[in-house]
Amino acid sequence: MPVSQINPYLVFAGDCRAAMTHYADVLGGTVEAMMTAAGTPMEEHVPAERRDKIIHACIKIGEQRLMASDAPPDYYSKPQGTSVSLHFNDAAEGRRIFEKLSEGGSVGMAFEPTFWSKGFGTCTDKYGTPWMINCTP
């Protein structure tokens, strides 16, 4: 049976709530879940200072979903070797999203037309998530 969906799952060092709220705002998504350990059966197994951290979050963007959680401090590592890739038909919209995602972060490759695209750029946002923005030719 073929896979019905592939969903990126991001892991944060404690700022999952802020990151996912930001992504929902920038990408026009809807927060579907923002769950903490507080009030769940696992609460007693989680240190008090971590009970407000996100154990699962999900935002819906069109028909796609982006999911995430906060990792315990000993388990978190910065993303390496991956990026969340977004594709746009409209280069102006791609540029707008690129600029919003790169605010407070760093630009790897400025958003520019390329030989394969009306616009392409890479950045890492202020939460440490690497992004690739690509527009159809």
SEVOKOL-912920 format. One record per atom (N, C-alpha, C): residue in one letter; chain; atom name; y, x, z. Coordinates in nm, 3 decimals, always signed. Each point is the difference from the previous one (the first is absolute). Layout:
[drenza 'A', 'A', 'CA', [Y, X, Z]],
...
END
This chain:
[drenza 'M', 'A', 'N', [-0.118, +0.085, +0.000]],
[drenza 'M', 'A', 'CA', [+0.118, -0.085, +0.000]],
[drenza 'M', 'A', 'C', [+0.124, +0.090, +0.000]],
[drenza 'P', 'A', 'N', [+0.096, -0.025, -0.090]],
[drenza 'P', 'A', 'CA', [+0.121, +0.083, -0.005]],
[drenza 'P', 'A', 'C', [+0.092, -0.026, +0.120]],
[drenza 'V', 'A', 'N', [+0.079, +0.099, +0.033]],
[drenza 'V', 'A', 'CA', [+0.098, -0.013, +0.107]],
[drenza 'V', 'A', 'C', [+0.103, -0.105, -0.039]],
[drenza 'S', 'A', 'N', [+0.037, -0.087, +0.092]],
[drenza 'S', 'A', 'CA', [+0.097, -0.104, -0.032]],
[drenza 'S', 'A', 'C', [+0.144, +0.044, +0.027]],
[drenza 'Q', 'A', 'N', [+0.020, +0.098, +0.090]],
[drenza 'Q', 'A', 'CA', [+0.133, +0.052, +0.030]],
[drenza 'Q', 'A', 'C', [-0.011, +0.142, +0.052]],
[drenza 'I', 'A', 'N', [+0.103, +0.077, -0.023]],
[drenza 'I', 'A', 'CA', [+0.016, +0.130, +0.065]],
[drenza 'I', 'A', 'C', [+0.136, -0.005, +0.067]],
[drenza 'N', 'A', 'N', [+0.002, +0.020, +0.132]],
[drenza 'N', 'A', 'CA', [+0.124, -0.008, +0.075]],
[drenza 'N', 'A', 'C', [+0.028, +0.131, +0.071]],
[drenza 'P', 'A', 'N', [+0.116, +0.060, -0.025]],
[drenza 'P', 'A', 'CA', [+0.037, +0.119, +0.078]],
[drenza 'P', 'A', 'C', [+0.008, -0.035, +0.148]],
[drenza 'Y', 'A', 'N', [-0.048, +0.090, +0.086]],
[drenza 'Y', 'A', 'CA', [+0.007, -0.017, +0.144]],
[drenza 'Y', 'A', 'C', [+0.068, +0.123, +0.056]],
[drenza 'L', 'A', 'N', [+0.122, -0.018, +0.050]],
[drenza 'L', 'A', 'CA', [+0.080, +0.110, +0.051]],
[drenza 'L', 'A', 'C', [-0.020, +0.014, +0.150]],
[drenza 'V', 'A', 'N', [+0.010, +0.123, +0.049]],
[drenza 'V', 'A', 'CA', [-0.012, +0.027, +0.143]],
[drenza 'V', 'A', 'C', [+0.126, +0.071, +0.046]],
[drenza 'F', 'A', 'N', [+0.057, -0.048, +0.110]],
[drenza 'F', 'A', 'CA', [+0.126, +0.051, +0.052]],
[drenza 'F', 'A', 'C', [-0.018, +0.060, +0.139]],
[drenza 'A', 'A', 'N', [+0.100, +0.079, +0.040]],
[drenza 'A', 'A', 'CA', [-0.003, +0.068, +0.129]],
[drenza 'A', 'A', 'C', [+0.071, -0.081, +0.108]],
[drenza 'G', 'A', 'N', [+0.017, -0.130, -0.018]],
[drenza 'G', 'A', 'CA', [+0.063, -0.084, +0.100]],
[drenza 'G', 'A', 'C', [+0.112, -0.087, -0.054]],
[drenza 'D', 'A', 'N', [+0.036, +0.018, -0.126]],
[drenza 'D', 'A', 'CA', [+0.110, -0.079, -0.057]],
[drenza 'D', 'A', 'C', [-0.046, -0.096, -0.110]],
[drenza 'C', 'A', 'N', [-0.124, -0.047, +0.012]],
[drenza 'C', 'A', 'CA', [-0.056, -0.092, -0.098]],
[drenza 'C', 'A', 'C', [+0.082, -0.128, -0.012]],
[drenza 'R', 'A', 'N', [+0.041, -0.057, +0.112]],
[drenza 'R', 'A', 'CA', [+0.076, -0.126, -0.003]],
[drenza 'R', 'A', 'C', [+0.128, +0.017, -0.082]],
[drenza 'A', 'A', 'N', [+0.075, +0.107, +0.028]],
[drenza 'A', 'A', 'CA', [+0.126, +0.024, -0.072]],
[drenza 'A', 'A', 'C', [-0.026, +0.026, -0.148]],
[drenza 'A', 'A', 'N', [-0.101, +0.081, -0.030]],
[drenza 'A', 'A', 'CA', [-0.032, +0.034, -0.139]],
[drenza 'A', 'A', 'C', [-0.040, -0.124, -0.079]],
[drenza 'M', 'A', 'N', [-0.091, -0.079, +0.052]],
[drenza 'M', 'A', 'CA', [-0.048, -0.116, -0.073]],
[drenza 'M', 'A', 'C', [+0.108, -0.108, -0.015]],
[drenza 'T', 'A', 'N', [+0.085, -0.014, +0.101]],
[drenza 'T', 'A', 'CA', [+0.112, -0.093, -0.011]],
[drenza 'T', 'A', 'C', [+0.094, +0.047, -0.111]],
[drenza 'H', 'A', 'N', [+0.025, +0.131, -0.004]],
[drenza 'H', 'A', 'CA', [+0.085, +0.059, -0.104]],
[drenza 'H', 'A', 'C', [-0.061, -0.022, -0.138]],
[drenza 'Y', 'A', 'N', [-0.129, +0.028, -0.015]],
[drenza 'Y', 'A', 'CA', [-0.066, -0.017, -0.130]],
[drenza 'Y', 'A', 'C', [+0.004, -0.145, -0.046]],
[drenza 'A', 'A', 'N', [-0.024, -0.094, +0.092]],
[drenza 'A', 'A', 'CA', [+0.006, -0.142, -0.037]],
[drenza 'A', 'A', 'C', [+0.139, -0.035, -0.051]],
[drenza 'D', 'A', 'N', [+0.102, +0.052, +0.066]],
[drenza 'D', 'A', 'CA', [+0.138, -0.027, -0.040]],
[drenza 'D', 'A', 'C', [+0.031, +0.063, -0.137]],
[drenza 'V', 'A', 'N', [-0.031, +0.128, -0.016]],
[drenza 'V', 'A', 'CA', [+0.030, +0.072, -0.124]],
[drenza 'V', 'A', 'C', [-0.079, -0.056, -0.119]],
[drenza 'L', 'A', 'N', [-0.126, -0.033, +0.022]],
[drenza 'L', 'A', 'CA', [-0.087, -0.042, -0.110]],
[drenza 'L', 'A', 'C', [-0.008, -0.152, -0.017]],
[drenza 'G', 'A', 'N', [+0.076, -0.074, +0.079]],
[drenza 'G', 'A', 'CA', [-0.001, -0.145, -0.013]],
[drenza 'G', 'A', 'C', [-0.131, -0.062, +0.046]],
[drenza 'G', 'A', 'N', [-0.062, +0.060, +0.099]],
[drenza 'G', 'A', 'CA', [-0.129, -0.048, +0.049]],
[drenza 'G', 'A', 'C', [+0.014, -0.090, +0.121]],
[drenza 'T', 'A', 'N', [-0.114, -0.051, +0.042]],
[drenza 'T', 'A', 'CA', [-0.009, -0.087, +0.117]],
[drenza 'T', 'A', 'C', [-0.097, +0.063, +0.099]],
[drenza 'V', 'A', 'N', [+0.042, +0.010, +0.125]],
[drenza 'V', 'A', 'CA', [-0.089, +0.052, +0.104]],
[drenza 'V', 'A', 'C', [-0.105, -0.106, +0.029]],
[drenza 'E', 'A', 'N', [-0.127, +0.034, -0.021]],
[drenza 'E', 'A', 'CA', [-0.111, -0.092, +0.029]],
[drenza 'E', 'A', 'C', [-0.060, +0.025, +0.138]],
[drenza 'A', 'A', 'N', [+0.005, +0.124, +0.044]],
[drenza 'A', 'A', 'CA', [-0.057, +0.034, +0.131]],
[drenza 'A', 'A', 'C', [+0.075, +0.118, +0.059]],
[drenza 'M', 'A', 'N', [+0.016, -0.003, +0.132]],
[drenza 'M', 'A', 'CA', [+0.059, +0.111, +0.074]],
[drenza 'M', 'A', 'C', [-0.062, -0.009, +0.140]],
[drenza 'M', 'A', 'N', [-0.123, +0.047, +0.012]],
[drenza 'M', 'A', 'CA', [-0.079, -0.019, +0.120]],
[drenza 'M', 'A', 'C', [+0.004, +0.123, +0.091]],
[drenza 'T', 'A', 'N', [+0.016, -0.025, +0.130]],
[drenza 'T', 'A', 'CA', [-0.007, +0.106, +0.101]],
[drenza 'T', 'A', 'C', [-0.122, -0.026, +0.087]],
[drenza 'A', 'A', 'N', [-0.033, +0.096, +0.086]],
[drenza 'A', 'A', 'CA', [-0.113, -0.015, +0.092]],
[drenza 'A', 'A', 'C', [+0.034, -0.098, +0.113]],
[drenza 'A', 'A', 'N', [+0.129, -0.014, +0.030]],
[drenza 'A', 'A', 'CA', [+0.041, -0.089, +0.108]],
[drenza 'A', 'A', 'C', [-0.050, -0.142, -0.023]],
[drenza 'G', 'A', 'N', [-0.062, -0.056, +0.100]],
[drenza 'G', 'A', 'CA', [-0.049, -0.138, -0.010]],
[drenza 'G', 'A', 'C', [-0.132, -0.016, -0.071]],
[drenza 'T', 'A', 'N', [-0.063, +0.111, -0.040]],
[drenza 'T', 'A', 'CA', [-0.130, -0.008, -0.067]],
[drenza 'T', 'A', 'C', [-0.109, +0.046, +0.095]],
[drenza 'P', 'A', 'N', [-0.127, -0.024, -0.033]],
[drenza 'P', 'A', 'CA', [-0.110, +0.049, +0.085]],
[drenza 'P', 'A', 'C', [-0.002, +0.153, +0.015]],
[drenza 'M', 'A', 'N', [+0.062, +0.071, -0.091]],
[drenza 'M', 'A', 'CA', [+0.000, +0.147, +0.010]],
[drenza 'M', 'A', 'C', [+0.112, +0.054, +0.089]],
[drenza 'E', 'A', 'N', [+0.090, -0.086, +0.046]],
[drenza 'E', 'A', 'CA', [+0.116, +0.044, +0.077]],
[drenza 'E', 'A', 'C', [-0.038, +0.089, +0.119]],
[drenza 'E', 'A', 'N', [-0.102, -0.038, +0.074]],
[drenza 'E', 'A', 'CA', [-0.039, +0.077, +0.119]],
[drenza 'E', 'A', 'C', [-0.053, +0.139, -0.034]],
[drenza 'H', 'A', 'N', [-0.034, +0.025, -0.125]],
[drenza 'H', 'A', 'CA', [-0.052, +0.130, -0.042]],
[drenza 'H', 'A', 'C', [+0.108, +0.089, -0.062]],
[drenza 'V', 'A', 'N', [+0.121, -0.051, -0.005]],
[drenza 'V', 'A', 'CA', [+0.111, +0.072, -0.062]],
[drenza 'V', 'A', 'C', [+0.099, +0.040, +0.110]],
[drenza 'P', 'A', 'N', [+0.046, +0.126, +0.001]],
[drenza 'P', 'A', 'CA', [+0.099, +0.039, +0.100]],
[drenza 'P', 'A', 'C', [+0.124, -0.089, -0.008]],
[drenza 'A', 'A', 'N', [+0.057, -0.031, +0.115]],
[drenza 'A', 'A', 'CA', [+0.114, -0.093, +0.008]],
[drenza 'A', 'A', 'C', [+0.113, +0.039, -0.096]],
[drenza 'E', 'A', 'N', [+0.028, +0.130, -0.013]],
[drenza 'E', 'A', 'CA', [+0.111, +0.044, -0.086]],
[drenza 'E', 'A', 'C', [-0.030, -0.017, -0.150]],
[drenza 'R', 'A', 'N', [-0.122, -0.034, -0.038]],
[drenza 'R', 'A', 'CA', [-0.036, -0.018, -0.141]],
[drenza 'R', 'A', 'C', [-0.029, -0.146, -0.035]],
[drenza 'R', 'A', 'N', [+0.007, -0.089, +0.095]],
[drenza 'R', 'A', 'CA', [-0.037, -0.140, -0.026]],
[drenza 'R', 'A', 'C', [+0.094, -0.071, -0.095]],
[drenza 'D', 'A', 'N', [+0.123, +0.052, -0.016]],
[drenza 'D', 'A', 'CA', [+0.095, -0.062, -0.093]],
[drenza 'D', 'A', 'C', [-0.005, +0.065, -0.138]],
[drenza 'K', 'A', 'N', [-0.085, +0.100, -0.018]],
[drenza 'K', 'A', 'CA', [-0.015, +0.064, -0.132]],
[drenza 'K', 'A', 'C', [-0.083, -0.091, -0.090]],
[drenza 'I', 'A', 'N', [+0.017, +0.017, -0.129]],
[drenza 'I', 'A', 'CA', [-0.066, -0.087, -0.099]],
[drenza 'I', 'A', 'C', [-0.144, +0.045, -0.022]],
[drenza 'I', 'A', 'N', [-0.093, -0.095, +0.020]],
[drenza 'I', 'A', 'CA', [-0.141, +0.029, -0.029]],
[drenza 'I', 'A', 'C', [-0.037, -0.048, -0.140]],
[drenza 'H', 'A', 'N', [+0.079, -0.092, -0.055]],
[drenza 'H', 'A', 'CA', [-0.018, -0.042, -0.140]],
[drenza 'H', 'A', 'C', [+0.125, -0.074, -0.046]],
[drenza 'A', 'A', 'N', [+0.049, +0.040, -0.118]],
[drenza 'A', 'A', 'CA', [+0.113, -0.068, -0.063]],
[drenza 'A', 'A', 'C', [-0.033, -0.021, -0.147]],
[drenza 'C', 'A', 'N', [+0.054, -0.106, -0.055]],
[drenza 'C', 'A', 'CA', [-0.022, -0.029, -0.142]],
[drenza 'C', 'A', 'C', [+0.124, -0.069, -0.055]],
[drenza 'I', 'A', 'N', [+0.048, +0.051, -0.113]],
[drenza 'I', 'A', 'CA', [+0.106, -0.070, -0.072]],
[drenza 'I', 'A', 'C', [-0.053, -0.036, -0.139]],
[drenza 'K', 'A', 'N', [+0.040, -0.117, -0.045]],
[drenza 'K', 'A', 'CA', [-0.038, -0.048, -0.133]],
[drenza 'K', 'A', 'C', [+0.121, +0.015, -0.091]],
[drenza 'I', 'A', 'N', [-0.022, +0.066, -0.113]],
[drenza 'I', 'A', 'CA', [+0.105, +0.023, -0.099]],
[drenza 'I', 'A', 'C', [-0.054, -0.055, -0.132]],
[drenza 'G', 'A', 'N', [+0.047, -0.116, -0.039]],
[drenza 'G', 'A', 'CA', [-0.059, -0.066, -0.116]],
[drenza 'G', 'A', 'C', [-0.145, -0.034, +0.033]],
[drenza 'E', 'A', 'N', [-0.093, +0.048, -0.080]],
[drenza 'E', 'A', 'CA', [-0.142, -0.022, +0.027]],
[drenza 'E', 'A', 'C', [-0.065, +0.124, +0.062]],
[drenza 'Q', 'A', 'N', [+0.080, +0.098, +0.034]],
[drenza 'Q', 'A', 'CA', [-0.051, +0.126, +0.057]],
[drenza 'Q', 'A', 'C', [+0.023, +0.003, +0.150]],
[drenza 'R', 'A', 'N', [-0.076, +0.085, +0.068]],
[drenza 'R', 'A', 'CA', [+0.017, +0.017, +0.144]],
[drenza 'R', 'A', 'C', [+0.008, +0.148, +0.034]],
[drenza 'L', 'A', 'N', [+0.086, +0.029, +0.096]],
[drenza 'L', 'A', 'CA', [+0.013, +0.133, +0.058]],
[drenza 'L', 'A', 'C', [-0.031, -0.016, +0.148]],
[drenza 'M', 'A', 'N', [-0.095, +0.079, +0.049]],
[drenza 'M', 'A', 'CA', [-0.043, -0.012, +0.139]],
[drenza 'M', 'A', 'C', [+0.026, +0.131, +0.073]],
[drenza 'A', 'A', 'N', [+0.005, -0.010, +0.134]],
[drenza 'A', 'A', 'CA', [+0.031, +0.120, +0.078]],
[drenza 'A', 'A', 'C', [-0.032, -0.021, +0.147]],
[drenza 'S', 'A', 'N', [+0.007, +0.111, +0.075]],
[drenza 'S', 'A', 'CA', [-0.013, -0.002, +0.146]],
[drenza 'S', 'A', 'C', [+0.060, +0.127, +0.057]],
[drenza 'D', 'A', 'N', [+0.017, +0.001, +0.132]],
[drenza 'D', 'A', 'CA', [+0.040, +0.120, +0.071]],
[drenza 'D', 'A', 'C', [-0.126, +0.071, +0.047]],
[drenza 'A', 'A', 'N', [-0.005, +0.129, -0.018]],
[drenza 'A', 'A', 'CA', [-0.114, +0.080, +0.048]],
[drenza 'A', 'A', 'C', [+0.030, +0.052, +0.139]],
[drenza 'P', 'A', 'N', [-0.102, +0.014, +0.082]],
[drenza 'P', 'A', 'CA', [+0.022, +0.069, +0.127]],
[drenza 'P', 'A', 'C', [+0.050, +0.142, -0.028]],
[drenza 'P', 'A', 'N', [+0.083, +0.054, +0.089]],
[drenza 'P', 'A', 'CA', [+0.061, +0.132, -0.026]],
[drenza 'P', 'A', 'C', [-0.099, +0.109, -0.041]],
[drenza 'D', 'A', 'N', [-0.117, +0.003, +0.060]],
[drenza 'D', 'A', 'CA', [-0.098, +0.105, -0.032]],
[drenza 'D', 'A', 'C', [-0.065, -0.017, -0.136]],
[drenza 'Y', 'A', 'N', [+0.016, -0.118, -0.062]],
[drenza 'Y', 'A', 'CA', [-0.066, -0.029, -0.127]],
[drenza 'Y', 'A', 'C', [+0.094, -0.003, -0.119]],
[drenza 'Y', 'A', 'N', [+0.130, +0.008, +0.023]],
[drenza 'Y', 'A', 'CA', [+0.094, -0.009, -0.110]],
[drenza 'Y', 'A', 'C', [+0.016, +0.133, -0.072]],
[drenza 'S', 'A', 'N', [+0.005, -0.005, -0.132]],
[drenza 'S', 'A', 'CA', [+0.039, +0.116, -0.081]],
[drenza 'S', 'A', 'C', [+0.083, -0.052, -0.116]],
[drenza 'K', 'A', 'N', [+0.096, +0.082, -0.044]],
[drenza 'K', 'A', 'CA', [+0.088, -0.040, -0.110]],
[drenza 'K', 'A', 'C', [-0.082, -0.023, -0.127]],
[drenza 'P', 'A', 'N', [+0.043, -0.097, -0.081]],
[drenza 'P', 'A', 'CA', [-0.070, -0.023, -0.127]],
[drenza 'P', 'A', 'C', [+0.008, +0.124, -0.089]],
[drenza 'Q', 'A', 'N', [-0.111, +0.035, -0.061]],
[drenza 'Q', 'A', 'CA', [-0.005, +0.112, -0.094]],
[drenza 'Q', 'A', 'C', [-0.089, -0.037, -0.117]],
[drenza 'G', 'A', 'N', [+0.045, +0.033, -0.118]],
[drenza 'G', 'A', 'CA', [-0.083, -0.019, -0.119]],
[drenza 'G', 'A', 'C', [-0.008, -0.143, -0.050]],
[drenza 'T', 'A', 'N', [+0.080, -0.090, +0.055]],
[drenza 'T', 'A', 'CA', [+0.002, -0.138, -0.047]],
[drenza 'T', 'A', 'C', [+0.144, -0.050, -0.006]],
[drenza 'S', 'A', 'N', [+0.022, -0.103, -0.078]],
[drenza 'S', 'A', 'CA', [+0.128, -0.068, -0.007]],
[drenza 'S', 'A', 'C', [-0.026, -0.147, -0.024]],
[drenza 'V', 'A', 'N', [+0.091, -0.084, +0.044]],
[drenza 'V', 'A', 'CA', [-0.005, -0.141, -0.038]],
[drenza 'V', 'A', 'C', [+0.076, -0.008, -0.132]],
[drenza 'S', 'A', 'N', [-0.068, -0.049, -0.102]],
[drenza 'S', 'A', 'CA', [+0.058, -0.005, -0.134]],
[drenza 'S', 'A', 'C', [+0.042, -0.143, -0.032]],
[drenza 'L', 'A', 'N', [+0.128, -0.016, -0.036]],
[drenza 'L', 'A', 'CA', [+0.054, -0.130, -0.036]],
[drenza 'L', 'A', 'C', [+0.038, +0.002, -0.147]],
[drenza 'H', 'A', 'N', [-0.032, -0.107, -0.071]],
[drenza 'H', 'A', 'CA', [+0.029, -0.009, -0.143]],
[drenza 'H', 'A', 'C', [+0.093, -0.117, -0.028]],
[drenza 'F', 'A', 'N', [+0.099, +0.025, -0.084]],
[drenza 'F', 'A', 'CA', [+0.100, -0.101, -0.033]],
[drenza 'F', 'A', 'C', [+0.014, -0.011, -0.151]],
[drenza 'N', 'A', 'N', [+0.028, -0.120, -0.049]],
[drenza 'N', 'A', 'CA', [+0.032, -0.020, -0.141]],
[drenza 'N', 'A', 'C', [+0.146, +0.032, -0.027]],
[drenza 'D', 'A', 'N', [+0.084, -0.016, +0.100]],
[drenza 'D', 'A', 'CA', [+0.144, +0.018, -0.013]],
[drenza 'D', 'A', 'C', [+0.043, +0.130, +0.068]],
[drenza 'A', 'A', 'N', [+0.054, +0.094, -0.079]],
[drenza 'A', 'A', 'CA', [+0.041, +0.131, +0.054]],
[drenza 'A', 'A', 'C', [+0.111, -0.013, +0.103]],
[drenza 'A', 'A', 'N', [+0.092, -0.094, -0.017]],
[drenza 'A', 'A', 'CA', [+0.107, -0.018, +0.098]],
[drenza 'A', 'A', 'C', [-0.057, -0.042, +0.135]],
[drenza 'E', 'A', 'N', [-0.100, -0.087, +0.000]],
[drenza 'E', 'A', 'CA', [-0.064, -0.041, +0.124]],
[drenza 'E', 'A', 'C', [-0.078, +0.117, +0.061]],
[drenza 'G', 'A', 'N', [-0.067, +0.077, -0.084]],
[drenza 'G', 'A', 'CA', [-0.070, +0.120, +0.048]],
[drenza 'G', 'A', 'C', [+0.096, +0.097, +0.067]],
[drenza 'R', 'A', 'N', [+0.114, +0.022, -0.061]],
[drenza 'R', 'A', 'CA', [+0.102, +0.090, +0.058]],
[drenza 'R', 'A', 'C', [+0.051, -0.054, +0.133]],
[drenza 'R', 'A', 'N', [+0.026, -0.131, +0.007]],
[drenza 'R', 'A', 'CA', [+0.050, -0.062, +0.123]],
[drenza 'R', 'A', 'C', [-0.100, +0.020, +0.115]],
[drenza 'I', 'A', 'N', [-0.126, -0.025, -0.028]],
[drenza 'I', 'A', 'CA', [-0.104, +0.016, +0.102]],
[drenza 'I', 'A', 'C', [-0.013, +0.148, +0.039]],
[drenza 'F', 'A', 'N', [+0.003, +0.088, -0.099]],
[drenza 'F', 'A', 'CA', [-0.008, +0.144, +0.028]],
[drenza 'F', 'A', 'C', [+0.112, +0.042, +0.095]],
[drenza 'E', 'A', 'N', [+0.121, -0.044, -0.029]],
[drenza 'E', 'A', 'CA', [+0.115, +0.038, +0.083]],
[drenza 'E', 'A', 'C', [-0.014, -0.054, +0.142]],
[drenza 'K', 'A', 'N', [-0.049, -0.123, +0.015]],
[drenza 'K', 'A', 'CA', [-0.019, -0.057, +0.134]],
[drenza 'K', 'A', 'C', [-0.109, +0.074, +0.077]],
[drenza 'L', 'A', 'N', [-0.111, +0.031, -0.068]],
[drenza 'L', 'A', 'CA', [-0.110, +0.068, +0.069]],
[drenza 'L', 'A', 'C', [+0.035, +0.144, +0.036]],
[drenza 'S', 'A', 'N', [+0.081, +0.065, -0.081]],
[drenza 'S', 'A', 'CA', [+0.032, +0.141, +0.026]],
[drenza 'S', 'A', 'C', [+0.112, +0.019, +0.102]],
[drenza 'E', 'A', 'N', [+0.074, -0.108, +0.035]],
[drenza 'E', 'A', 'CA', [+0.107, +0.009, +0.100]],
[drenza 'E', 'A', 'C', [-0.054, +0.056, +0.131]],
[drenza 'G', 'A', 'N', [+0.058, +0.108, +0.048]],
[drenza 'G', 'A', 'CA', [-0.043, +0.060, +0.126]],
[drenza 'G', 'A', 'C', [-0.126, +0.083, -0.010]],
[drenza 'G', 'A', 'N', [-0.056, +0.008, -0.120]],
[drenza 'G', 'A', 'CA', [-0.121, +0.079, -0.022]],
[drenza 'G', 'A', 'C', [+0.032, +0.118, -0.089]],
[drenza 'S', 'A', 'N', [-0.094, +0.034, -0.086]],
[drenza 'S', 'A', 'CA', [+0.022, +0.112, -0.092]],
[drenza 'S', 'A', 'C', [-0.048, -0.037, -0.140]],
[drenza 'V', 'A', 'N', [+0.068, +0.054, -0.100]],
[drenza 'V', 'A', 'CA', [-0.034, -0.024, -0.139]],
[drenza 'V', 'A', 'C', [-0.081, +0.119, -0.051]],
[drenza 'G', 'A', 'N', [-0.117, -0.029, -0.055]],
[drenza 'G', 'A', 'CA', [-0.082, +0.104, -0.062]],
[drenza 'G', 'A', 'C', [+0.040, +0.021, -0.144]],
[drenza 'M', 'A', 'N', [+0.013, -0.109, -0.072]],
[drenza 'M', 'A', 'CA', [+0.043, +0.001, -0.141]],
[drenza 'M', 'A', 'C', [+0.099, -0.115, -0.016]],
[drenza 'A', 'A', 'N', [+0.121, +0.032, -0.041]],
[drenza 'A', 'A', 'CA', [+0.103, -0.102, -0.018]],
[drenza 'A', 'A', 'C', [-0.047, -0.105, -0.100]],
[drenza 'F', 'A', 'N', [+0.043, -0.124, +0.021]],
[drenza 'F', 'A', 'CA', [-0.035, -0.110, -0.090]],
[drenza 'F', 'A', 'C', [+0.073, +0.020, -0.132]],
[drenza 'E', 'A', 'N', [-0.075, +0.024, -0.105]],
[drenza 'E', 'A', 'CA', [+0.055, +0.028, -0.133]],
[drenza 'E', 'A', 'C', [-0.095, -0.053, -0.107]],
[drenza 'P', 'A', 'N', [+0.051, -0.022, -0.121]],
[drenza 'P', 'A', 'CA', [-0.091, -0.029, -0.111]],
[drenza 'P', 'A', 'C', [-0.087, +0.123, -0.027]],
[drenza 'T', 'A', 'N', [-0.123, -0.024, -0.042]],
[drenza 'T', 'A', 'CA', [-0.091, +0.108, -0.035]],
[drenza 'T', 'A', 'C', [-0.062, -0.031, -0.136]],
[drenza 'F', 'A', 'N', [-0.082, +0.088, -0.049]],
[drenza 'F', 'A', 'CA', [-0.064, -0.026, -0.129]],
[drenza 'F', 'A', 'C', [-0.102, -0.113, +0.008]],
[drenza 'W', 'A', 'N', [-0.047, -0.037, +0.122]],
[drenza 'W', 'A', 'CA', [-0.097, -0.108, +0.014]],
[drenza 'W', 'A', 'C', [+0.059, -0.128, +0.061]],
[drenza 'S', 'A', 'N', [+0.126, +0.006, +0.043]],
[drenza 'S', 'A', 'CA', [+0.052, -0.111, +0.077]],
[drenza 'S', 'A', 'C', [+0.151, -0.017, -0.018]],
[drenza 'K', 'A', 'N', [+0.046, -0.124, +0.013]],
[drenza 'K', 'A', 'CA', [+0.145, -0.028, +0.001]],
[drenza 'K', 'A', 'C', [+0.063, +0.050, +0.129]],
[drenza 'G', 'A', 'N', [-0.082, +0.029, +0.099]],
[drenza 'G', 'A', 'CA', [+0.047, +0.053, +0.127]],
[drenza 'G', 'A', 'C', [-0.116, +0.037, +0.089]],
[drenza 'F', 'A', 'N', [+0.009, +0.117, +0.061]],
[drenza 'F', 'A', 'CA', [-0.105, +0.047, +0.091]],
[drenza 'F', 'A', 'C', [+0.065, +0.088, +0.106]],
[drenza 'G', 'A', 'N', [-0.046, -0.012, +0.123]],
[drenza 'G', 'A', 'CA', [+0.048, +0.087, +0.107]],
[drenza 'G', 'A', 'C', [-0.097, +0.000, +0.116]],
[drenza 'T', 'A', 'N', [+0.007, +0.105, +0.081]],
[drenza 'T', 'A', 'CA', [-0.082, +0.009, +0.120]],
[drenza 'T', 'A', 'C', [+0.089, +0.026, +0.120]],
[drenza 'C', 'A', 'N', [-0.039, -0.057, +0.113]],
[drenza 'C', 'A', 'CA', [+0.074, +0.022, +0.123]],
[drenza 'C', 'A', 'C', [-0.094, -0.018, +0.119]],
[drenza 'T', 'A', 'N', [+0.044, +0.049, +0.113]],
[drenza 'T', 'A', 'CA', [-0.065, -0.028, +0.127]],
[drenza 'T', 'A', 'C', [+0.105, -0.070, +0.085]],
[drenza 'D', 'A', 'N', [-0.034, -0.117, +0.051]],
[drenza 'D', 'A', 'CA', [+0.099, -0.079, +0.073]],
[drenza 'D', 'A', 'C', [+0.021, +0.053, +0.143]],
[drenza 'K', 'A', 'N', [+0.090, -0.061, +0.071]],
[drenza 'K', 'A', 'CA', [+0.035, +0.044, +0.135]],
[drenza 'K', 'A', 'C', [-0.114, -0.017, +0.100]],
[drenza 'Y', 'A', 'N', [-0.106, -0.072, -0.038]],
[drenza 'Y', 'A', 'CA', [-0.116, -0.017, +0.086]],
[drenza 'Y', 'A', 'C', [-0.114, +0.096, -0.036]],
[drenza 'G', 'A', 'N', [+0.021, +0.081, -0.105]],
[drenza 'G', 'A', 'CA', [-0.101, +0.098, -0.040]],
[drenza 'G', 'A', 'C', [-0.096, -0.047, -0.108]],
[drenza 'T', 'A', 'N', [+0.023, -0.118, -0.057]],
[drenza 'T', 'A', 'CA', [-0.088, -0.051, -0.106]],
[drenza 'T', 'A', 'C', [+0.045, +0.052, -0.136]],
[drenza 'P', 'A', 'N', [-0.090, +0.064, -0.074]],
[drenza 'P', 'A', 'CA', [+0.033, +0.045, -0.136]],
[drenza 'P', 'A', 'C', [-0.011, -0.117, -0.100]],
[drenza 'W', 'A', 'N', [+0.098, -0.008, -0.091]],
[drenza 'W', 'A', 'CA', [+0.006, -0.107, -0.100]],
[drenza 'W', 'A', 'C', [+0.015, +0.060, -0.139]],
[drenza 'M', 'A', 'N', [-0.059, -0.068, -0.098]],
[drenza 'M', 'A', 'CA', [+0.021, +0.028, -0.142]],
[drenza 'M', 'A', 'C', [+0.051, -0.129, -0.061]],
[drenza 'I', 'A', 'N', [+0.115, +0.005, -0.066]],
[drenza 'I', 'A', 'CA', [+0.055, -0.118, -0.067]],
[drenza 'I', 'A', 'C', [-0.008, +0.027, -0.150]],
[drenza 'N', 'A', 'N', [-0.066, -0.089, -0.072]],
[drenza 'N', 'A', 'CA', [-0.024, +0.018, -0.142]],
[drenza 'N', 'A', 'C', [+0.037, -0.129, -0.074]],
[drenza 'C', 'A', 'N', [+0.063, +0.013, -0.113]],
[drenza 'C', 'A', 'CA', [+0.036, -0.115, -0.083]],
[drenza 'C', 'A', 'C', [-0.074, +0.007, -0.132]],
[drenza 'T', 'A', 'N', [-0.038, -0.116, -0.051]],
[drenza 'T', 'A', 'CA', [-0.073, -0.005, -0.126]],
[drenza 'T', 'A', 'C', [+0.087, +0.055, -0.114]],
[drenza 'P', 'A', 'N', [-0.063, +0.062, -0.098]],
[drenza 'P', 'A', 'CA', [+0.077, +0.054, -0.112]],
[drenza 'P', 'A', 'C', [+0.060, -0.110, -0.087]],
END
